Amino acid sequence: MSDKDILDMAEEARQCMERAVHDEFVKKAKLGQDVIINRGGHPYKVSAAEALSVQEEGGEYQAGLPHS
């Protein structure tokens, strides 16, 4: 297996994980639930709707700062 094959498989796995997380955020947002995210190396509870919004904007949470 070449290095390119390994990189392609890793990218496919990353995209699969990203879709799975997105689908879970959608499901939890519809139910009005919260999710736990990593913010600055610490667990942080936010609404799934907020997490979904940040994910769809392509942004990331800033360490220690509330999302606004």
N, C-alpha and C positions, 0 to 999 in steps of 0.2 A: 504494500500500500504506500503510495507516494505521500509526500508532505501536503500536496494540494488536496488529495483525497481526504486526509485527516482534517485539514482546515475546512473543507466543504462540509464534512460531517459535523464538525463542531458548530459551524454557523447554522446548519439545519437544526441542531439540538437547541441552540440559543433562541432561534425563531419559534420553535415549538414551545419552549418554556414561556416566552413572552406572550404567545397566544393563550396559553393555559392560564397565566396570571390575569390577563385581560378578561377572559371569559369568567373567571372567578370574581373579579371586581364587578363585572356587570351583574352577575347573579346576586352578589351580596348587596349591591346598590339598590337593586329592585326590592330587596327584602328590608332595606333600611338598616343594614348591619354595619359594624365597624370592621376594620382590618388592622393588623399590626404590621408596621413597616420599619425599616432600618433607617434611623436618622442619626448621623454622626456616630455610628457604632452602637447605638442604644435603641431598644424597642420603643415604638411610639404608636399610640392608638389614634387613628383618624377614621372619619366616615368613609365607607367604600365609595360613595359618590365623589368625595373630594379626591381620593386616590385615583379613581378612574379619570377624573378631569385632568389631573396632573399628568397621568400616563398618556392620555390622548393628545395632550398639548406637546408631548415629547420632552417634558421637563423633568427635573428631579427636585426632591426636597432638599433644602439647604440645611446643613447641620445646625441644630439648635434653634432654628428660626421657624415660626409658624408660617404655613403657606397662606398667602393672601391673594 
